């Protein structure tokens, strides 16, 4: 999917990264020497993103309605503000 996305978004003037957050727990401990349990939901993964602006998911439901998950609201997104997520990443020691 990452390589397919690179092709699809190649013409955009900004970079687009596609990552599978559901796999972080598979490599995190080896890289950072800190255990990182699997996420139990998409929302839990989004809630732990590094910046408040990145903590956002928008999807269209089967009935056509939009569902937005933005645990820190949308103000930073619309005001082009990037700030650290005040909620620490969920880790165990």
Secondary structure, DSSP 8 states (H G I E B T S, - for coil): -HHHHHHHTTTSSS------GGGHHHHHHHHHSS-----SSHHHHHHT-SBGGG--EEEE-TTS-EEEE-TT-SHHHHTT---B-SS------
